[in-house]
Amino acid sequence: MERFFGGNPLLVLIRLSIISLIVGMLLAAFGFSPFEIVESLQRLATSIYNMGFRAVEEFGRYFLLGAVLVFPIWLVARVLKVMMRSNRSTPANIDQHH
């Protein structure tokens, strides 16, 4: 379970709750509400349905545009995390020359 959550599930949920609270406060400061976001997603789904293939093409373009940034950042973060873990698990090099 910890492997899936990336740590203790309770601590991960607490962290996500705190981050959600902070993001919610920021969005509220900019005038957003949860209902507006849901309505916006509904309008997006309706426009995709109404526009047909052109909308799917635009969706794919948006996905690729975001993926160009998101996936490399995620990959670098994972590699750095694995490297940091491997550095912590190997014993320190002891100088043989006294």
Secondary structure in CASP SS format (residue, H / E / C, confidence):
PFRMAT SS
TARGET T0000
AUTHOR 0000-0000-0000
METHOD secondary structure of the structure
MODEL  1
M C 1.00
E H 1.00
R H 1.00
F H 1.00
F H 1.00
G C 1.00
G C 1.00
N C 1.00
P H 1.00
L H 1.00
L H 1.00
V H 1.00
L H 1.00
I H 1.00
R H 1.00
L H 1.00
S H 1.00
I H 1.00
I H 1.00
S H 1.00
L H 1.00
I H 1.00
V H 1.00
G H 1.00
M H 1.00
L H 1.00
L H 1.00
A H 1.00
A H 1.00
F C 1.00
G C 1.00
F C 1.00
S C 1.00
P H 1.00
F H 1.00
E H 1.00
I H 1.00
V H 1.00
E H 1.00
S H 1.00
L H 1.00
Q H 1.00
R H 1.00
L H 1.00
A H 1.00
T H 1.00
S H 1.00
I H 1.00
Y H 1.00
N H 1.00
M H 1.00
G C 1.00
F H 1.00
R H 1.00
A H 1.00
V H 1.00
E H 1.00
E H 1.00
F H 1.00
G H 1.00
R H 1.00
Y H 1.00
F H 1.00
L H 1.00
L H 1.00
G H 1.00
A H 1.00
V H 1.00
L H 1.00
V H 1.00
F H 1.00
P H 1.00
I H 1.00
W H 1.00
L H 1.00
V H 1.00
A H 1.00
R H 1.00
V H 1.00
L H 1.00
K H 1.00
V H 1.00
M H 1.00
M H 1.00
R H 1.00
S H 1.00
N H 1.00
R H 1.00
S H 1.00
T C 1.00
P C 1.00
A C 1.00
N C 1.00
I C 1.00
D C 1.00
Q C 1.00
H C 1.00
H C 1.00
END
